[in-house]
Amino acid sequence: MTSFADLIQQGSTNLWLFIPSALLLGALHGLEPGHSKTMMAAFIIAVRGTVGQAVLLGLCAALSHTAIVWGIALGGQYLGRGINTETTEPYLLLGSALIVLGIGLWMVWRTRADQKAEAAHDHHHHHGEDEVRSIDTGHGTMRLEIFEDGVPPRWRARFGKGAWSAEDVTVTTTRGEGRSQTFRFVDRGEFLESVEEIPEPHAFAARVSLGHGGHSHDYELIFAEHEHDHAAPSEGLKVTGDNAYMDAHERAHASDISRRFADQKVTTGQIALFGLTGGLIPCPAAVTVLLLCLQLKRLSLGVVLVSAFSVGLAVTMVSAGVIAALSVNQIQKRWSGFGDFARKAPYASAGLMIVIASYMAYSGLSGLSRIGAI
């Protein structure tokens, strides 16, 4: 069986395999949580951005992402000068395989954990407790309820871990006619309780604000009188539909951005800067392949692979911005499977990384066998 290194050494004869794989890996990589898609979408929506601005935002994010990959790879190449490639290559392959495999497995675990948390957030109802909501804050779980057993109705908040102080918690309700009310909290020992009573009817959108590190994270909930409604994003933040996937931190920061930049005029330079800073998260798989190309003196192939990876990534990042500009709600009306696709894409990306890691590990073990190390 041809080794991974031999495939790279053959260069152009295997471009039919390398380029589509790099394009796919880049596109799937962009769909993983933590790539600023939600924050960029929130930014585009908040400033009422155009499709052109969305394209610029995605391209800038992909550009900075690629620059980081090159910086890490070239730095590693510089630090590794003088190393015997023939004897170290199998160890590099095995080490890289373990890293990529670990990342792939971590992606599966992270995706499952976040989706379970999201499901709990959307469907956490107990019999007789229709006015209870559970929020995954990213720092623990918050249980918020309207408590009125024999007393005037007030908010009660409980935290699974990482409890928040009463002064850092507020709830703001907005009713259909646009009236809003903000509730402050006091510490009752086992729970926090609102100072103010909650007027009837209990049918409103509620924004929970949790102070953290000098800023606040906001969470949107819907309460309906005597109905088994599910917590859902309010009309105030149409970053994604109910079925779209994002983790707790993405959801909170997207809400922060939406509020901070709402209806502001921004320049092309500001949009470009936001995109450049949003893409500063390198892909370990891309760094690994590029490092291997440099070690085997296949610089041109490395350029082609990283460029193809960047194109795939740019397609995803640009699509996120364009979808935001055109409104996710409209997209979801026309494609009912959009949310499911967004949820499952990280699994496909993780699966591809695991396959690559397995092949690299096989090549590394074969290389060790050839040099008599095993």
C-alpha positions as CSV (number, residue, x, y, z in Angstrom):
1,M,0.0,0.0,0.0
2,T,1.4,3.4,-0.9
3,S,2.4,5.4,2.1
4,F,1.1,8.9,2.9
5,A,4.5,10.3,2.4
6,D,4.9,8.6,-0.9
7,L,1.6,10.0,-2.1
8,I,2.9,13.5,-1.2
9,Q,6.2,12.8,-2.9
10,Q,4.4,11.9,-6.1
11,G,3.0,15.4,-6.0
12,S,1.0,16.3,-9.1
13,T,0.0,12.8,-10.0
14,N,-2.2,12.6,-7.0
15,L,-3.8,16.1,-7.2
16,W,-7.1,14.5,-8.2
17,L,-7.1,13.1,-4.6
18,F,-5.5,15.9,-2.7
19,I,-7.4,19.0,-4.0
20,P,-11.0,17.6,-3.5
21,S,-10.0,16.3,-0.1
22,A,-8.5,19.7,0.9
23,L,-11.6,21.5,-0.4
24,L,-13.9,19.3,1.5
25,L,-11.8,19.4,4.7
26,G,-11.8,23.2,4.5
27,A,-15.5,23.5,4.0
28,L,-16.3,21.0,6.8
29,H,-13.7,22.7,9.1
30,G,-15.6,25.9,8.7
31,L,-18.8,24.3,9.9
32,E,-17.3,23.2,13.2
33,P,-18.3,25.1,16.3
34,G,-15.9,27.9,17.3
35,H,-15.2,29.5,14.0
36,S,-17.0,32.8,14.6
37,K,-19.7,32.0,12.0
38,T,-22.5,32.8,14.5
39,M,-20.7,36.0,15.7
40,M,-20.2,37.1,12.1
41,A,-23.8,36.4,11.2
42,A,-24.9,38.4,14.2
43,F,-22.6,41.3,13.1
44,I,-24.0,41.3,9.6
45,I,-27.6,41.2,10.9
46,A,-26.9,43.9,13.5
47,V,-25.4,46.4,11.0
48,R,-27.9,45.4,8.3
49,G,-25.1,44.3,6.1
50,T,-25.3,43.6,2.4
51,V,-24.4,40.4,0.6
52,G,-21.2,42.1,-0.6
53,Q,-20.2,43.0,3.0
54,A,-21.0,39.4,4.0
55,V,-18.6,38.1,1.3
56,L,-15.9,40.5,2.4
57,L,-16.3,39.4,6.0
58,G,-16.0,35.7,5.1
59,L,-13.0,36.1,2.8
60,C,-11.1,38.1,5.4
61,A,-11.8,35.5,8.0
62,A,-10.6,32.8,5.7
63,L,-7.5,34.8,4.8
64,S,-6.4,35.3,8.4
65,H,-7.2,31.7,9.1
66,T,-4.8,30.6,6.3
67,A,-2.1,33.1,7.4
68,I,-2.1,31.5,10.8
69,V,-1.6,28.1,9.3
70,W,1.3,29.3,7.2
71,G,2.9,31.1,10.2
72,I,2.7,28.0,12.4
73,A,4.0,25.7,9.7
74,L,6.9,27.9,8.6
75,G,7.8,28.4,12.3
76,G,7.9,24.7,12.8
77,Q,10.0,24.2,9.7
78,Y,12.5,26.8,10.9
79,L,12.8,25.3,14.3
80,G,13.2,21.8,12.8
81,R,16.1,22.6,10.5
82,G,18.9,20.0,10.5
83,I,16.6,17.1,11.4
84,N,17.0,13.9,9.4
85,T,13.7,13.6,7.5
86,E,14.1,9.9,6.7
87,T,14.4,8.8,10.3
88,T,12.1,11.4,11.8
89,E,9.3,11.3,9.2
90,P,7.6,8.1,10.6
91,Y,7.6,9.6,14.1
92,L,6.2,12.9,12.7
93,L,3.5,10.9,11.0
94,L,2.6,9.0,14.2
95,G,2.6,12.1,16.3
96,S,0.5,14.0,13.8
97,A,-1.9,11.1,13.5
98,L,-2.4,11.0,17.3
99,I,-3.0,14.7,17.4
100,V,-5.4,14.7,14.5
101,L,-7.2,11.6,15.8
102,G,-7.5,13.2,19.2
103,I,-9.0,16.3,17.7
104,G,-11.4,14.3,15.6
105,L,-12.6,12.4,18.7
106,W,-12.8,15.6,20.7
107,M,-14.9,17.1,17.9
108,V,-17.3,14.2,18.2
109,W,-17.5,14.5,22.0
110,R,-17.9,18.3,21.9
111,T,-20.6,18.2,19.2
112,R,-22.6,15.5,21.1
113,A,-22.2,17.4,24.4
114,D,-23.3,20.7,22.9
115,Q,-26.2,19.2,21.1
116,K,-27.4,17.5,24.3
117,A,-27.1,20.8,26.1
118,E,-29.1,22.5,23.4
119,A,-31.7,19.8,23.5
120,A,-32.0,20.1,27.3
121,H,-32.3,23.9,26.8
122,D,-35.1,23.5,24.3
123,H,-37.0,20.7,25.9
124,H,-36.4,20.9,29.7
125,H,-40.0,20.6,31.0
126,H,-41.2,18.7,34.0
127,H,-44.8,17.7,34.7
128,G,-46.6,20.7,36.4
129,E,-43.6,23.0,35.8
130,D,-44.5,24.7,32.5
131,E,-42.9,27.9,33.7
132,V,-39.4,26.5,34.2
133,R,-36.5,27.0,31.8
134,S,-33.0,25.5,31.8
135,I,-30.1,27.5,30.3
136,D,-26.6,26.2,29.5
137,T,-24.5,29.3,30.2
138,G,-21.2,27.7,29.2
139,H,-20.2,28.0,32.8
140,G,-22.8,25.7,34.2
141,T,-26.6,25.3,34.1
142,M,-29.1,27.9,35.2
143,R,-32.6,26.9,36.1
144,L,-35.1,29.8,35.9
145,E,-38.7,29.5,37.0
146,I,-41.7,31.6,37.8
147,F,-42.5,30.5,41.3
148,E,-46.1,31.2,42.6
149,D,-47.0,28.4,45.0
150,G,-49.0,30.2,47.6
151,V,-47.1,33.5,47.1
152,P,-47.1,36.3,44.5
153,P,-45.3,35.2,41.4
154,R,-41.5,36.0,41.3
155,W,-38.5,34.7,39.4
156,R,-36.3,32.1,41.1
157,A,-32.9,31.2,39.7
158,R,-30.8,28.2,40.7
159,F,-27.4,27.3,39.4
160,G,-25.9,23.8,39.0
161,K,-22.3,25.1,39.5
162,G,-20.5,28.4,39.2
163,A,-23.3,30.3,40.9
164,W,-23.7,34.0,40.0
165,S,-24.1,36.8,42.5
166,A,-27.5,38.4,42.7
167,E,-26.2,41.8,41.4
168,D,-25.0,40.1,38.3
169,V,-28.3,38.7,37.3
170,T,-31.3,40.5,35.7
171,V,-34.3,39.4,33.7
172,T,-36.0,41.8,31.3
173,T,-39.4,40.9,29.9
174,T,-41.0,42.3,26.7
175,R,-44.7,41.8,26.0
176,G,-46.4,41.9,22.7
177,E,-47.3,45.6,22.9
178,G,-43.6,46.5,23.4
179,R,-43.8,47.1,27.2
180,S,-40.7,46.0,29.0
181,Q,-39.8,45.4,32.7
182,T,-36.5,44.6,34.3
183,F,-36.3,42.4,37.4
184,R,-33.5,42.6,39.9
185,F,-32.5,39.7,42.2
186,V,-31.7,39.1,45.9
187,D,-29.9,36.1,47.4
188,R,-32.2,33.7,49.3
189,G,-29.5,31.2,50.1
190,E,-30.4,28.2,48.0
191,F,-31.6,30.4,45.1
192,L,-31.9,33.9,43.8
193,E,-35.3,35.6,43.8
194,S,-36.5,38.6,42.0
195,V,-37.3,41.7,44.1
196,E,-40.3,42.6,41.9
197,E,-43.4,40.5,41.4
198,I,-44.2,39.2,37.9
199,P,-47.5,40.7,36.5
200,E,-50.0,38.5,34.9
201,P,-50.3,37.1,32.3
202,H,-47.0,35.2,32.1
203,A,-46.8,35.5,28.3
204,F,-43.7,37.4,27.2
205,A,-40.2,37.2,25.8
206,A,-37.6,37.2,28.6
207,R,-33.9,38.2,28.2
208,V,-31.7,36.8,31.0
209,S,-28.5,38.8,31.5
210,L,-25.6,37.3,33.4
211,G,-22.7,39.6,34.3
212,H,-19.3,38.1,33.6
213,G,-15.8,39.6,33.4
214,G,-17.0,43.2,33.0
215,H,-19.7,42.4,30.4
216,S,-22.9,40.4,30.3
217,H,-24.1,37.3,28.4
218,D,-27.7,37.4,27.3
219,Y,-30.1,34.5,26.8
220,E,-33.5,34.7,25.1
221,L,-36.5,32.8,26.3
222,I,-40.2,32.6,25.5
223,F,-42.9,32.1,28.1
224,A,-46.5,31.5,27.2
225,E,-49.4,31.4,29.6
226,H,-50.6,27.8,30.4
227,E,-48.9,26.3,27.3
228,H,-46.2,23.8,26.9
229,D,-44.0,26.0,24.8
230,H,-40.3,25.4,24.3
231,A,-37.6,28.0,25.0
232,A,-36.7,29.7,21.7
233,P,-34.9,32.7,20.5
234,S,-37.0,35.9,20.7
235,E,-37.7,38.1,17.8
236,G,-35.1,40.4,19.0
237,L,-32.2,38.2,17.8
238,K,-32.8,36.4,14.5
239,V,-29.2,35.1,14.2
240,T,-30.4,31.6,13.7
241,G,-33.6,29.6,13.6
242,D,-34.7,27.2,16.3
243,N,-32.9,24.3,14.6
244,A,-29.6,25.9,13.8
245,Y,-26.6,24.7,15.8
246,M,-24.3,26.8,17.9
247,D,-22.7,26.3,21.3
248,A,-23.4,28.2,24.4
249,H,-20.6,30.7,24.1
250,E,-21.4,31.4,20.4
251,R,-25.1,32.0,21.3
252,A,-24.2,34.4,24.2
253,H,-21.5,36.4,22.3
254,A,-23.8,36.6,19.2
255,S,-26.4,38.2,21.4
256,D,-23.8,40.6,22.8
257,I,-22.7,41.6,19.2
258,S,-26.3,42.0,18.1
259,R,-27.0,44.5,20.9
260,R,-23.7,46.4,20.7
261,F,-23.7,47.0,16.9
262,A,-27.5,47.2,16.3
263,D,-28.3,49.6,13.4
264,Q,-24.8,51.2,13.5
265,K,-23.1,52.4,10.3
266,V,-19.8,50.6,9.7
267,T,-17.0,51.1,7.2
268,T,-15.5,48.6,4.8
269,G,-12.3,48.6,6.9
270,Q,-14.2,47.8,10.1
271,I,-15.9,44.9,8.4
272,A,-12.6,43.6,7.1
273,L,-11.0,44.0,10.5
274,F,-13.8,42.1,12.2
275,G,-13.4,39.2,9.7
276,L,-9.6,39.1,10.1
277,T,-9.8,38.9,13.9
278,G,-12.6,36.3,13.6
279,G,-10.5,33.8,11.7
280,L,-7.5,33.6,14.0
281,I,-8.0,29.9,14.9
282,P,-5.7,27.5,13.1
283,C,-6.7,24.1,11.8
284,P,-4.3,21.4,13.2
285,A,-5.0,19.1,10.2
286,A,-4.0,21.8,7.7
287,V,-0.9,22.6,9.7
288,T,0.1,18.9,9.9
289,V,-0.3,18.4,6.1
290,L,1.6,21.6,5.3
291,L,4.4,20.7,7.7
292,L,4.7,17.3,6.1
293,C,4.9,18.9,2.6
294,L,7.6,21.2,3.8
295,Q,9.6,18.4,5.4
296,L,9.4,16.4,2.2
297,K,10.4,19.5,0.2
298,R,7.1,19.7,-1.7
299,L,6.5,23.4,-1.1
300,S,4.4,23.8,-4.3
301,L,2.1,21.0,-3.2
302,G,1.8,22.5,0.2
303,V,0.8,25.8,-1.4
304,V,-1.8,24.0,-3.5
305,L,-3.3,22.0,-0.6
306,V,-3.5,25.0,1.8
307,S,-5.0,27.1,-1.0
308,A,-7.6,24.5,-1.7
309,F,-8.3,24.2,2.0
310,S,-8.7,28.0,2.2
311,V,-11.1,28.0,-0.7
312,G,-13.3,25.4,1.0
313,L,-13.1,27.3,4.3
314,A,-13.9,30.6,2.5
315,V,-17.0,29.0,0.9
316,T,-18.3,28.1,4.3
317,M,-17.5,31.5,5.9
318,V,-18.9,33.5,3.0
319,S,-22.0,31.3,3.0
320,A,-22.5,32.0,6.7
321,G,-22.4,35.8,6.1
322,V,-24.6,35.6,3.0
323,I,-27.2,33.5,4.7
324,A,-27.2,36.1,7.5
325,A,-27.6,38.9,5.0
326,L,-30.5,37.1,3.2
327,S,-32.0,36.0,6.6
328,V,-31.6,32.5,8.0
329,N,-35.4,32.4,8.6
330,Q,-36.0,32.7,4.8
331,I,-33.4,30.0,4.1
332,Q,-35.0,27.6,6.6
333,K,-38.5,28.2,5.1
334,R,-37.2,27.0,1.8
335,W,-35.0,24.2,3.1
336,S,-36.4,22.4,6.0
337,G,-33.3,20.2,6.4
338,F,-30.9,23.2,7.0
339,G,-30.8,22.8,10.7
340,D,-30.2,19.1,10.6
341,F,-27.4,19.6,8.0
342,A,-25.7,22.2,10.3
343,R,-25.9,19.8,13.2
344,K,-24.5,16.8,11.3
345,A,-21.7,18.6,9.4
346,P,-19.2,18.5,12.4
347,Y,-19.6,14.7,12.5
348,A,-18.6,14.5,8.8
349,S,-15.6,16.7,9.4
350,A,-14.6,14.6,12.5
351,G,-15.0,11.4,10.5
352,L,-12.8,12.7,7.7
353,M,-10.1,13.7,10.2
354,I,-10.2,10.3,11.8
355,V,-9.8,8.6,8.4
356,I,-6.8,10.8,7.6
357,A,-5.3,10.1,11.1
358,S,-5.7,6.4,10.6
359,Y,-4.0,6.5,7.2
360,M,-1.1,8.6,8.6
361,A,-0.7,6.2,11.5
362,Y,-0.5,3.3,9.1
363,S,2.1,5.1,7.0
364,G,4.1,6.0,10.1
365,L,4.1,2.4,11.4
366,S,5.2,1.2,7.9
367,G,8.0,3.7,7.9
368,L,9.2,2.6,11.3
369,S,9.2,-1.0,10.1
370,R,11.3,0.0,7.0
371,I,14.0,1.6,9.1
372,G,14.0,-1.3,11.6
373,A,12.6,0.7,14.5
374,I,9.9,-2.0,15.1
